């Protein structure tokens, strides 16, 4: 059995958790968007969490 993996974006600074399970490339884009939105969150706080699809 093959398990499909997706990613969610999690921020330890503001508590943000993305609502959608995304492919890795889209999740990385969302991660950079969150860092750049002016919420005072840096790349050290924001990470990707691997989840089953």
N, C-alpha and C positions, 0 to 999 in steps of 0.2 A: 504494500500500500504506500503510495506517495503522498506526502503531506505538502500542501501548498502553504507558503508563508507570505504574509503581508506585514505592514509596519504601521504603527501609530506614533505620533509625536507627543512627547511628554516634557513638561517644563517644571523643574523643581523650584524655580523662583516664584512663579505666579500661580502654579497649580494647573496650568493649561494641559488638557488632554484632548487630542484630536478625536472627533466623532467617527471618522471613517477609517476603515482599514485600507491602506494604500500600497501600491507597488513601491519598491525601494526608491526609485528615481523620483516619483511624485512626493513621497514622504520627505526626502531630503530637500526638495524645493520648498515644501511647506515649513520645514524646520528653519530654513534661511529666511523665509517670509516672516515667521514669528519673531526671530531675532531682530529683524529690521523694522518692526512695526512701532517702535518707540515705547515699548512696555518695560524698558530697562532690564530686559532679559538678555544674557550673553550666551554665546555658544557653549560655555561651561555648564550652564543650567539645562540646556535643551538637548534631548537625546532621542534616538529612535528605539522603540521597543518592538521586538519581533513577536508576532502573534500568528496563530493558525488562521488560515483563510476558511 
